[in-house]
Amino acid sequence: MQRSLRVRVELSFGKTGFRALMDCLFLFDPSARSSTFDGDRAVIRSSITQRLIFIATLDCQFRDRMLHGTEDVMSFSERSPQKSDEWPGTAGSVVHSATMSTASEKESGNVKDTAQTVVETLDSKGLHGAAVHSERKMSRREKLSAYFTIAAAAFGLISDGYQNNLMTMTNVVMKKLYPTDYTSSVSTRVSNSLLVGAIIGQIFVGLICDRFGRKFALVGTTLMIVIGAILGTAAHGAHGSPQGLFWFLTFARGITGIGVGGEYPASSTSASESANEKMIKNRGPVFIMVTNFVLSFGGPLAVAIFLIVISAAGENHLNTVWRVCFGIGIILPLSVFYFRMRMLSSLLYRKGAIKHHVPYRLVIKRYWKALIGTCGAWFLYDFVTFPNGVFSGTIISSVIHNGDVKKTAEWQLLLGAIALPGVFVGAFLCNRFGRRNTMMLGFSGYLIFGLIIGCAYDRIVKIIPLFIIFYGLMQSFGNMGPGDMLGLVSAESYATAVRGTCYGLSAAIGKTGAAVGTQAFTPIQNNLGKNWTFIIAAICGVTGILVTFFFVPDMTDIDLADEDRNFMEYLAENGWEGDVGEDDNILDDDSSDGATVEKS
């Protein structure tokens, strides 16, 4: 089955000039004669012809004056300008030269070779860049946009990491302030509200960033985090009621969670596409450093800020301490708001977006195996890592016995510092060892250290530094493997048109695992014993290895654009018809291009 693309060309010289342009292009490539055109739309079945249309539309001088748009030309070869300077613009001169030589070579059958020569000549002169858009025509804003997008993703996700770990020490403080009211069920409810909001945000923002654009989604998530953080900082119960305060915090953390969850698909897809555009060989390490590294760094950052605030305010002002920590969570997302307002969608998204009539049935048919892998592995990872992050302060507090808040925070900071190097090891290994193998290696850390701590818990907790080291190493392996690789694999395994949706769904299933793990954490400790939280982590490690091996694809060193092309061919082969790409108003000539995949 043949695939055809409908190319939209907005040309200022109208339908007559457009017909002349088409006649010129047909001369280069006679096979395109089977194509049809009407007005400013054409169904083109030739890749050379498609490319020449892009060339023509990108050179605005050539576009505006070519043939002056005055005559309906049935045969371009009969009325070609005889001098190259009658063709305005450098691209026009090159095309004219090829046109004149083509007229004399028609009998020799070398027309296609001449057309290819035109394309290669324009490429060599820098008039038509490898990424479709001409470097000569690319604005400074567009050139820098990819780098700003990557940087903004890092600064945006660090606020997510901060919010994810904010409750670690807040739970300890609340237990001190409200020893009878802040029960384990209340603690779980407040902590889980962020997760519930994150699940909602990941699913809906994942859809939004595919249908409405990455920028629209990122600006929206930033606003949600800011609003939620403001509400959390100002939280009060009616008439000073502790229960009212806890319900207010639950609501505020839920709002924050929607923004935090939405950041996952929006920031991560934008970062992966921009990294693929500017540094394809190092896409994996760059993606990890601007996503999981900053998310993981959010843990030590939250504890470090807590230590600074409590040292300044004193342990007698714990109410002030937790509110200041919540307030700092407002500043982090605001720091990137301006850059997100100025960002542009990635080139991959502008070329490959499907905003209407998305064929979700075909998407599931193509990606069901990868979805099982990314969703299942993310569920297992978050089931272990999130409750161990949220309640690690509580675990450490119970181990050091005296329950000193500051001492607990210091051990917590050490725990986070030990876990952080795993991120760098994962970034180092992802290209050399492969995504899938690195993820399995990380899950094996859960198995090894989970069993060591779980089976020897009563002995290890008597030596606090040893317990912290083993606990930190278990989390470090988690960061190295699934922590680094899950976001990367979820961004690479799916086509651009549905990347946000599939990424958001995978992350949402992961957060569901986090919510289940958080809800089950206290009952497991109370009914089975504290050591069983680590033994269950080991069981999840074994399951994670199996899920990764059988279901997770390895996209190491594969260009994301290749999967986009394969996906479009798959849609065409299955009879799907619809618009692909979005209007591009970045170029100086305000040209736009798009495509429609059709049956043929």
N, C-alpha and C positions, 0 to 999 in steps of 0.2 A: 504494500500500500504506500503510495507516494504522499509525502508531507508537503504542504504548501503554506506559505506565510502571506498574510495580507499586510502590506506595508503602507502606512499612512504618511503622505508627504505633504506638508503645508508649504506651498510655493507662492511667492507674491505675484508671479506673472500669470496666474490664472490657468484655466483649463486648456487654452490653446497652447500656451507655452509648455504646459505639462505634457500634452500630446507630443510636442516636438522633442521634449526631453526623452520620453519613452521611445520615440522613433530612433533617437540617437543611441539609446541603450540597446535596443533590439539589433542595431547594426553591429554593435560589439558582440552580441551574443544571440545569434539567430534562434537558438533553442527557446529563447524567451518569447518568441512569436506566438507560442501557444498560450501565453498568458493573456489576460484581459485587463482592461482598465476602464474606469468610468469616473470622470471628474478628477478629484484629487485622491482617488483610491485605486489601488491596483492589486491584482492577485498575481504574484510573481513566483515562478517555479525555478528560478535560477539563482544560485548563491552569488554568482558574479554580478548579475543585474542588481540584486539587493544591495550589494556592497557599493556599486557605482551610484545608486540612488543616495546612499548615505554620504558619499563623497560630494555629490552635487549639492545636497542640502546643507552640508557643513561649510561650504564656501559661499558666503552670503553675496559677494560681488558677482560671482559666476551665476548664482541663483537668481539674483534680481534682474540681471540684464541679458541673460542667455537668450539669444534669438529675439530679444526685446518683446517677446510675447505678442507678436503682431499677426502672424500668419498661421494658418492651419497646415502644417507640413506633413505630407503623406510619405515622403521619402527624404530623410535628412541628407543622404549622400548627394542628392541633386542640388542642394542649396547651402552646403557648408560654407562658412566664411573662408576666404582664400588666404587670409593672413592671420597668424596666431594672435596678433595684438588686437584683433577684433573680438577675441574671446577675453573678457575681463577676468582678472584674477589668475594666480599662478596655476591653480588646478584646472581652470579653463584652458590655459595654454597647453598643458600636458594632454588633456582630453582631446583638444583640437588636433595636435600632432598625431595622436594615435588614430583619430578619425580619418585624417587624410591618408595615412599609410594603410588603413583598413580598406579604403575604397579601391586601392590598387592591388590589394592582396585577397580580395573576395574570391577570385577565381582559383587561387592556390589553396584555399581551404584552411588558411591560418588565422581565421577571424578570432577564434577563442584564444589562441596564443597571444594575439594583439591585445585583446581585452585583459588578459592576465598581466601583460606587460604594463598596461595602464595602472592597474592596481598596485603592482610592485613598484612602479616609478613613484606613485604618490606616497607609498609607504616609506620608500627610501629618502624622499625629500621631507619627511616629517609632516606631510599634509593629511595623513590619515593614520592615526595611532593604532597600536595593536589592540587597544581596548575599545575600539569603535570610535570614541570621541577623539577629535583632533587635539593634539597637545597645543597647537597654535591657537586653537579656538577655546581651549579650556581656561576658565577664569581662575584667578588666584584663589578665590574662595573655594572652588571645586577641588583644586589641587591639595589644599590644606584640610579639606573637610574630613577626609578619611582619618588623618592623624588626630584631629580634634575629637572625632567620634570615638576612637580607641581610648584617648585620654579621658574623655567624659564618662565612658563606660567604667573605667577604673575608679574615678572619684565618686560616681554614682553608686557602684556596688560596695564601696567601702562603707557607705552609710547603711547599706543592707546588712553587712557584717556586724556593724555596730549595733543595729537594732536587733539582730538575731541573738546577740550575746548580752544585751542590756539587762535582761531579767536574771542573768547568772548571779550577780551581786545584789540586785534589787530583791530577789527572793530572800537572801540572807538578811538584808536590812529590814524587810517587812516582817520577817519572823522575829526580829528583835523589837520592833516597834509595836507589833500586834501579836504577841505570843499565843493568845487564845483564839483570836479571830482569824488569823492568817493560817488556816489549816492546810493540810496537804491537798485537799480537794479544791480549795480556793486558789492555791498556788498553781495547780495544774490548769485550772480554768483560765486564769490570767495569762499564763504562758502559752496555752493552746490557742487563745484568741488570735494571736499573731499568725499561727499556722493556718487557722481556718480562713482568715483574710488572705493569706498568701496563696492558698489553693484557688480561691475565687479569682484573685488577681492574675495568677499564672494562666488559667484557662481563658479568661475573657481578654486579657491584654495580649495573650498569644494570638488570638483571633484578630484582635484590633490591629496589631502591628503588621499582620499580613494583608488585611483588607483596607486599612486606612493609612498605613505608612509607619515606618519606624519612629520618625520624629514626633508624630501625633501621640504615639503610645508613650514615648519617653517623657514628654512634657507632662502628660497626664499622671504618670506614676510619681514623678517628682512632686507634683502638687499634693497627691494623696499622702505621701510620706510626711510632708511639711505639716499638713492639716492634722494628721494623726499625732505627730510629735507635739504640736502645740496643745492639743486636747489632753494628751497624757501629762504634760508638764503642769497644766492648770487643773488637773483632776481633783475634785473634792466630793465628799458625800454630803447629802442634805443634813444640816444641823450637826456636822462633824461625824456623821455615821461612818464607821469603818467599812461596813458592808456596802454602803453607797459609794465609797471611794473605790472599792475593789470592782464593783460593776462599772463605774466610770472608766477605770483603767482597762477593763475588759473590752469595752466599746472602743476606746481610743486605740488600743493595741490592734484591734480588728481592722480599723481604718488604715493604720500604719501598715498592717500586713498586706492589704490589697496593693498598696504601692510597692512594698518590698517584693511581693510575689510577682508583680508585673515587671519589675526590673529584670528578673531572670530572663524571660524570653526577649524583651525589648533590647536591653543592653547587650546581652550575649550574642544575639543574632547580628546586631549592628557591628559589634566588635569582630566577629568571625568574618563577616563579609568585607569589612574594611581591611582587616589583616590579609585576607586573601587577595585583595586588590593591590596592596602596596608591598607586601612581604610574604609571598606565598610559601617560600621554603621554610620560613620561621613562623608560619601561621599558628602552629600548635603551641610553642613556647610563649609567643606573644599573647595569645588568647588566655593561657593559663595565668600569666602574670597580671593581666588586667581583669581577671574574673575571680578564680579561686584564691589567688594570693591575697587580693584585697578583702575578699570575703573572710578568709581565715585570719587575716591581720586584724579584722574588726574585733575579734575576741580579745587578744592582748590589748588592743587600743581601748576597748570599753573598760577593762580592768585597770589599765594604767590611768585613765581619766578618773576612774572611781578613787584610786589611791591618792591622786593629786587633790581631788575635791575633799576627801575625808581628812587628809592631812591639814588642809587649809581650814576646814570648818570644825573639825573635831568630832569625836564619836558621840558627843552630847547633842549634836545637831544633825542626826541622821535623816530627819524629814527634809532638811535643806539639801543634804547630799544627794538623795535620789532624784529630787526635782531638778537640780542643776545638771545631773547626768542625763536626764530626759531632755532638758533644754538644749544641751549641746547637740543632740540628735536632730535639731531643727537646722543648725548651721550647715552640716555636711551636705545635704541635698541642695540647699540654696546655692552652694558654691559652684554648682555646675549648671544651674538653671539658664543662665545667659547663653552658655555655649550650646545648650540643647535647643534653644530658640533659634540659633544661627546655623545649626547643622543641616546637612543635606542627606537625603537617602543614598545608600550605597549604589554603585553602578550595577551590581548584580540585581538589586531590588528593582531599580528603574527599568531594567531589561526583562526581568523574569516575573514580576508581580502578576498575580491573578486576583483581581478585586471583585469580580462578579462571576457567578455561576461556577464556584469552585467545585471540582469533581471529587468530593470527599470519599465516595465509594471507591473510585479508582485509586485514590491516595492510600486508603486502608489496604486495598488489594496489593499495592506495590510495596508498602512499607510495614505490613503487619509484623513481620519477623523482627525488624529493627525496633519497632515500638515495644514489643514484648521485652526485648533486651534492655532498652534505655529506661522504660518504665519500671520493669522488675528490679533491675540493678539499683536504680535510684531509690525505690521503696526500701530495699534492704539497707542501703547506705544511710539514709536519713533515719530509719528505724533505730539504728545504733548510735549514730553520731549526734543527733539533735538532743535526745534526752540526756546523753552523757555530757553535752555542752551546757544545757540549761541547768541540770542538777549537779554539775561537777562541784560547784561551790558548796552545795549541801553535803555532798559526799565527803569533800575535804574537811568541812567543818565537823562532821561526825568522826573523822579519823583523828584530828588533832585534839579532840575531846574538850579543850577549854572553851571552844566556840568563839574565840576572839575574832571580830570582824576584820580588822586590819591584817592579822596574821593569816586568816583564810584568803584574803585578797592577794597577799604576797605569794602564797603557794599556788594560787590560781594563775597568777601571772607567769610563774615558772612553768606550770603545766602548758600554758599557751605557747611559751617560748620553745619548749621541747617539741611541740606538735608542728610548729611552723616550718622547720627545714624540710619536712616531707614535701611541701609544695614545690620547692626548688628542685628536689630530686626527681619529682614527677615531670617537671618542665624539661629537665635534662634528658630523661629517658623516653619521652613521648615520641620523638622522631627516631631515635636509635633503636629502641626496643619495640616500638609500635604501641598504638593506643590500647588495643585489647590486652596485650601481654602485660603492660604496665598496670592496667586495672586489675587483672587477676593477681598480680604480685601484691597490690595494695590490700585486696580482700584477704590474702593469706596472712597478713599482719593481724587482722582481727582474729583469725583462727589461732595463731601462735600465742599472742599476748593475752587474748581473751581467756584461753585455757590456763596460761601461767597464773594470771591474777585470780581467775575464778576458782581454780583448784587449790591454790595456796593463799587464799584471801586472809584467813585469820593470822597467818604468820607474817605476810607482807605488810599488812597495815600497822604492825608494831614498829616497822622501820619506815617512817614517813617518806624520807627522800627516795628510798627504793620504790615505794608504791607510786610516788609521783613520776619517777622515771619510766616505769613500766606502763603506767597509764598514759603518759605523754607519747611514748613510742607507739602504742596502739593507735592513738589519734593521728600520729605522724604518718603511719602507714595508710590510714584512711585518707589523709590529705594527698599523699603521693599517688594513690591508685584511683579509687572511685571519685574522690573529691576533685582531683584534677581532670580526670578523663571523662566523667559523665557529662559535664557541660560541653566539653570539646566534641565528644562523639555525638551528642544530641544536636549540636549545631552543624556537624559535617554530614550526618547520615541522610539528611532530607534536602529536597530541592528548595530553592529560595522562595518559591511561591507558597510553600506550606511550612517553611522552617520555623517560623514563630509559633504556629499552631502545634506542631509536633513537639517542639522544644517545651512549650508551655504545658502541654499534656504530660510529658515525661516528668517535668519538675513538679507538677501538681500531684502526680502519683507519689513522687518522692516525699512531698510535704504531707501527704496522707499517711505515709509510713512514719514520718516524724510525729504527727499527731497521735497515731496509734501507740508509738513507742513512749511518748510522753505520758499518755493516759495510763499505759500499762506499767510504767516504771515503778511508781510507788507501790501498787499492789504486788508486783513481783518481789520487791524488797521485803515487804511486810509478810508475805505468805511463803515465799521460797527461800528468802535470805538474800543479803546484799551481794554475795558472790555470784548468784545466778544471773544478775544483770550482765556480767562479763562472760559467763558460759553461753548465754543466749547470743551475745555478740559473736562468739566463736562459731556458733551454728549458722548465723547469718553470713559469716565469712565464707564458709563452705558452699552455702547456697549461692552466694554472689559469684563465686568462681565458676560454678556450673552454668548459671544464667549468662554470664559474660562470654564464656567459651562457645556456647551453642547459639546465641542470639544476637550478640553485639557485633556489628560490622566494623572492620578496620579501614579507615579512610586516610591512613597515613600517606602523605605526599600526593594526594589526589586533588586536583583543582576543583573547587566547588562549581565552577562553570561547566565542567564536564557532566556532573550529575544533573545540572539544569537542562543541558541539551538532551541527555538521555530521558529525562522526565517529560520533556516536550514531545519527543518522538514517541514515547509510550502513550501519551494522551492522544496523539494523532492516530496511532495505530488502533486505539480503542474507540475511535469515532467521536472524541470530544471536540466541541467547537466553542471558542470563546476568545475574548481579548486577552492578550498577554502584554505586559509592560505598562508603564504609566507615562503621562505627558511629561516631557523634560523641558523645563523653562530655564535651564541654567546657562545654556549656550547663548552667546551674544546675539545670534541671529534669531533667537526664539523659535528655532525649529523644533519639531517634535517627531518622535518616532514611536511606533508601537507595532504590534503584530497580532494576528489572529490565527490560531491553529485551526485548520479545517480538514475535514475529510476530502479526499480527492480520488 
